[in-house]
Amino acid sequence: MGTGKWSRALVTGASSGIGKAFAEALARQGTDLVVVARDEARLGELAARLEHDAGVGVEVIGADLTVVEDLARVAARTAAGTDPCDLVVNNAGLGVSGSFVDAGHEAAMAQVDLNVRALVRLTHAALSRMRTSGEGGILNVSSTAGFFPSPGGAVYSASKAFVINFGLGVAEELRMQDSAVRICTLCPGFTRTEFQARGGFVTDGIPGFLWHDADIVVREALTALGTGRTLCVPGVHNRVGAMAAQAVPRTVQARLIAGMSRGFRA
Ligand SMILES: NC(=O)c1ccc[n+]([C@@H]2O[C@H](COP(=O)([O-])OP(=O)(O)OC[C@H]3O[C@@H](n4cnc5c(N)ncnc54)[C@H](OP(=O)(O)O)[C@@H]3O)[C@@H](O)[C@H]2O)c1
């Protein structure tokens, strides 16, 4: 199997939202899948549907990527030379709203462990194998939140800033090594998924035109990776926001974001 551009893709956080949309889009292209998340029942339903509808092979791995042993297990699968994954989508992510101190250290560390630690570990596992085969692709999911500090989501935006700088740095290393392996960092803006509800983010007042469906985000990301781009920010409004952020001092950005967030809750 694996008749698409990519033979087999490992997608983390495939049980809902953007990760599920990645799995569906890749299956439609004929790509076999390894889907990872904590909710094995949801992954099982997805796997059965994609195997039936798209005729691809789907391997299910139930894992909590904030748990050391689970992460090691998924890293081993990512690096495996048998039934190798030539595309790895590090999509699983978590945001928790609220002040840093009040949200508690468990919430802060869960975001760091999932958004940063697991992503770095799995990127390393993927690249170790891809360097040997000389080909492959990695999509790391960041956020437009990574372009500026975010009071009320300080750990989340900082974790996503890490993902951007990490991805661009590794991409340049690969370019300097004349590697054919590609790495692209995806920075979605507001996307209709379970993310906001899970993290307690209040989205009342955010205009509809600022929202994307996950399918559109995924389509842009796969095109960006396929054409060798190292950064993908879907949506003109998000690209303008990301560029504007570069012209404004971070101290001012923090004030502006705090003000805008109050507006959304109004
Ligand atoms: N939605 C947005 O507006 C938006 C904007 C910018 C960036 N993003 C980023 O997009 C990515 C996907 O989020 P989404 O919007 O699709 O949210 P979502 O619908 O909440 O999906 C998150 C996925 O991550 C998995 N996950 C959560 N904790 C996990 C853990 N400890 N171990 C393994 N898997 C875990 C969840 O599955 P289980 O619960 O089954 O484990 C789920 O499949 C995230 O990195 C997020 O930061 C989202």
Ligand as a Chemical Component Dictionary entry (heavy atoms), coordinates in Angstrom:
data_LIG
# 
_chem_comp.id                   LIG 
_chem_comp.type                 NON-POLYMER 
_chem_comp.pdbx_formal_charge   0 
_chem_comp.three_letter_code    LIG 
# 
loop_
_chem_comp_atom.comp_id 
_chem_comp_atom.atom_id 
_chem_comp_atom.alt_atom_id 
_chem_comp_atom.type_symbol 
_chem_comp_atom.charge 
_chem_comp_atom.model_Cartn_x 
_chem_comp_atom.model_Cartn_y 
_chem_comp_atom.model_Cartn_z 
_chem_comp_atom.pdbx_ordinal 
LIG N1  N1  N 0  -7.415 24.982 16.870 1  
LIG C1  C1  C 0  -6.703 26.093 16.808 2  
LIG O1  O1  O 0  -7.263 27.218 16.803 3  
LIG C2  C2  C 0  -5.193 26.008 16.702 4  
LIG C3  C3  C 0  -4.509 27.175 16.326 5  
LIG C4  C4  C 0  -3.129 27.130 16.214 6  
LIG C5  C5  C 0  -2.458 25.954 16.467 7  
LIG N2  N2  N 1  -3.136 24.845 16.847 8  
LIG C6  C6  C 0  -2.369 23.628 17.112 9  
LIG O2  O2  O 0  -2.883 22.577 16.334 10 
LIG C7  C7  C 0  -2.531 21.330 16.937 11 
LIG C8  C8  C 0  -3.745 20.419 16.937 12 
LIG O3  O3  O 0  -4.726 20.968 17.783 13 
LIG P1  P1  P 0  -6.282 20.978 17.401 14 
LIG O4  O4  O 0  -6.674 22.363 17.173 15 
LIG O5  O5  O -1 -6.572 19.974 16.382 16 
LIG O6  O6  O 0  -6.898 20.562 18.833 17 
LIG P2  P2  P 0  -7.697 19.284 19.323 18 
LIG O7  O7  O 0  -8.905 19.067 18.497 19 
LIG O8  O8  O 0  -7.854 19.491 20.788 20 
LIG O9  O9  O 0  -6.695 18.064 19.050 21 
LIG C9  C9  C 0  -5.564 17.854 19.869 22 
LIG C10 C10 C 0  -5.047 16.458 19.610 23 
LIG O10 O10 O 0  -3.902 16.239 20.437 24 
LIG C11 C11 C 0  -4.073 14.997 21.147 25 
LIG N3  N3  N 0  -3.423 15.081 22.448 26 
LIG C12 C12 C 0  -3.673 15.958 23.457 27 
LIG N4  N4  N 0  -2.906 15.667 24.506 28 
LIG C13 C13 C 0  -2.166 14.574 24.186 29 
LIG C14 C14 C 0  -1.200 13.798 24.863 30 
LIG N5  N5  N 0  -0.842 14.091 26.124 31 
LIG N6  N6  N 0  -0.631 12.755 24.221 32 
LIG C15 C15 C 0  -1.000 12.445 22.952 33 
LIG N7  N7  N 0  -1.896 13.141 22.254 34 
LIG C16 C16 C 0  -2.485 14.195 22.864 35 
LIG C17 C17 C 0  -5.585 14.853 21.287 36 
LIG O11 O11 O 0  -5.971 13.490 21.394 37 
LIG P3  P3  P 0  -6.298 12.695 22.759 38 
LIG O12 O12 O 0  -7.101 13.587 23.628 39 
LIG O13 O13 O 0  -7.015 11.475 22.264 40 
LIG O14 O14 O 0  -4.956 12.355 23.327 41 
LIG C18 C18 C 0  -6.061 15.379 19.941 42 
LIG O15 O15 O 0  -6.005 14.369 18.979 43 
LIG C19 C19 C 0  -2.000 21.676 18.318 44 
LIG O16 O16 O 0  -0.593 21.580 18.317 45 
LIG C20 C20 C 0  -2.439 23.121 18.541 46 
LIG O17 O17 O 0  -1.563 23.793 19.395 47 
LIG C21 C21 C 0  -4.499 24.848 16.973 48 
# 
loop_
_chem_comp_bond.comp_id 
_chem_comp_bond.atom_id_1 
_chem_comp_bond.atom_id_2 
_chem_comp_bond.value_order 
_chem_comp_bond.pdbx_ordinal 
LIG N1  C1  SING 1  
LIG C1  O1  DOUB 2  
LIG C1  C2  SING 3  
LIG C2  C3  SING 4  
LIG C2  C21 DOUB 5  
LIG C3  C4  DOUB 6  
LIG C4  C5  SING 7  
LIG C5  N2  DOUB 8  
LIG N2  C6  SING 9  
LIG N2  C21 SING 10 
LIG C6  O2  SING 11 
LIG C6  C20 SING 12 
LIG O2  C7  SING 13 
LIG C7  C8  SING 14 
LIG C7  C19 SING 15 
LIG C8  O3  SING 16 
LIG O3  P1  SING 17 
LIG P1  O4  DOUB 18 
LIG P1  O5  SING 19 
LIG P1  O6  SING 20 
LIG O6  P2  SING 21 
LIG P2  O7  DOUB 22 
LIG P2  O8  SING 23 
LIG P2  O9  SING 24 
LIG O9  C9  SING 25 
LIG C9  C10 SING 26 
LIG C10 O10 SING 27 
LIG C10 C18 SING 28 
LIG O10 C11 SING 29 
LIG C11 N3  SING 30 
LIG C11 C17 SING 31 
LIG N3  C12 SING 32 
LIG N3  C16 SING 33 
LIG C12 N4  DOUB 34 
LIG N4  C13 SING 35 
LIG C13 C14 SING 36 
LIG C13 C16 DOUB 37 
LIG C14 N5  SING 38 
LIG C14 N6  DOUB 39 
LIG N6  C15 SING 40 
LIG C15 N7  DOUB 41 
LIG N7  C16 SING 42 
LIG C17 O11 SING 43 
LIG C17 C18 SING 44 
LIG O11 P3  SING 45 
LIG P3  O12 DOUB 46 
LIG P3  O13 SING 47 
LIG P3  O14 SING 48 
LIG C18 O15 SING 49 
LIG C19 O16 SING 50 
LIG C19 C20 SING 51 
LIG C20 O17 SING 52 
# 
